[in-house]
Amino acid sequence: MGGGKGHHGGAWKVAYADFVTAMMALFLVLWITAQDTKIKEAVERAFRNPFPAIGTPTSSGIMPPEKTPSMSIERGNFQFSSVVELNALRRIHQDLRQNLPSNEETAESLKLDLRADGISINIFDKTKKPVFKPDSFEFTEYGNWVFSTLSWVVAKYTNCSVHLEGHTERKPPQTAANGASTANRTNYGPWELTADRANAARRKFEMHGVLPMQIGKVSGYADTIPMPSPDVETIIKPEDEINRRVTVLLKLKTGA
């Protein structure tokens, strides 16, 4: 009798263990459904192949590893290596949306995106609202205001490396009166212009609070990297003026 009583008295422990297991399963399901597509795909891969072959690069978590054959890792490109880093970039992205100027005047001049390699801020040099004087790296009054305001916001993120890129649209070569190319005659073309504009942005940033140690790269790409088309219906051509821009890319520093 005593043994039977002890046996039935432990039944609540089994029921409690089942309850805890069910709650944990519910928590995992709710957590997974709240994540973005990348994490969901990683979880799906983990269930499809829970026991990868020995010697195959894997990750101990649900995020994809930093170095696998399927990931094209280029020098200088940021890769999400943990949920913590992804969430940190999301917080910065949200903070930027709240702190960057948002009015009709700047709506077409600034574009903020969360990318796989960090957070990009594109500042467009449009004909109707230029930030640079024509064919120059000298700021217009409006451009001076835009970059000064942006620099105060960017300066807050000391855990980020700031990359500055100059871009422009493709133009037909200009011909001088004697038939020689203007670019060849002056030795100053799109490469020099975009590099100088990126450097002008760097100087403005450092003048308004961004530390020199925060600057990770300053580059001019001429017309080699057009803006990506937002959808299949809107095609951006290399000749479109939207390609004339300075891109500010914020990347989390290693270990940040």
Rosetta blueprint (number, residue, H / E / L):
1 M L
2 G H
3 G H
4 G H
5 K H
6 G H
7 H H
8 H H
9 G H
10 G L
11 A H
12 W H
13 K H
14 V H
15 A H
16 Y H
17 A H
18 D H
19 F H
20 V H
21 T H
22 A H
23 M H
24 M H
25 A H
26 L H
27 F H
28 L H
29 V H
30 L H
31 W H
32 I H
33 T H
34 A L
35 Q L
36 D L
37 T H
38 K H
39 I H
40 K H
41 E H
42 A H
43 V H
44 E H
45 R H
46 A H
47 F H
48 R H
49 N L
50 P L
51 F L
52 P L
53 A L
54 I L
55 G L
56 T L
57 P L
58 T L
59 S L
60 S L
61 G L
62 I L
63 M L
64 P L
65 P L
66 E L
67 K L
68 T L
69 P L
70 S L
71 M L
72 S L
73 I L
74 E L
75 R L
76 G L
77 N L
78 F L
79 Q L
80 F L
81 S L
82 S L
83 V H
84 V H
85 E H
86 L H
87 N H
88 A H
89 L H
90 R H
91 R H
92 I H
93 H H
94 Q H
95 D H
96 L H
97 R H
98 Q H
99 N H
100 L L
101 P L
102 S L
103 N L
104 E H
105 E H
106 T H
107 A H
108 E L
109 S L
110 L E
111 K E
112 L E
113 D E
114 L E
115 R E
116 A L
117 D L
118 G E
119 I E
120 S E
121 I E
122 N E
123 I E
124 F E
125 D L
126 K L
127 T L
128 K L
129 K L
130 P L
131 V L
132 F E
133 K L
134 P L
135 D L
136 S L
137 F L
138 E L
139 F E
140 T L
141 E H
142 Y H
143 G H
144 N H
145 W H
146 V H
147 F H
148 S H
149 T H
150 L H
151 S H
152 W H
153 V H
154 V H
155 A L
156 K L
157 Y L
158 T L
159 N L
160 C E
161 S E
162 V E
163 H E
164 L E
165 E E
166 G E
167 H E
168 T L
169 E L
170 R L
171 K L
172 P L
173 P L
174 Q L
175 T E
176 A L
177 A L
178 N L
179 G L
180 A L
181 S E
182 T H
183 A H
184 N H
185 R H
186 T H
187 N L
188 Y L
189 G L
190 P H
191 W H
192 E H
193 L H
194 T H
195 A H
196 D H
197 R H
198 A H
199 N H
200 A H
201 A H
202 R H
203 R H
204 K H
205 F H
206 E H
207 M H
208 H L
209 G L
210 V L
211 L L
212 P H
213 M H
214 Q H
215 I E
216 G E
217 K E
218 V E
219 S E
220 G E
221 Y L
222 A L
223 D L
224 T L
225 I L
226 P L
227 M L
228 P L
229 S L
230 P L
231 D E
232 V L
233 E L
234 T E
235 I L
236 I L
237 K L
238 P L
239 E L
240 D L
241 E H
242 I H
243 N H
244 R L
245 R E
246 V E
247 T E
248 V E
249 L E
250 L E
251 K E
252 L E
253 K L
254 T L
255 G L
256 A L
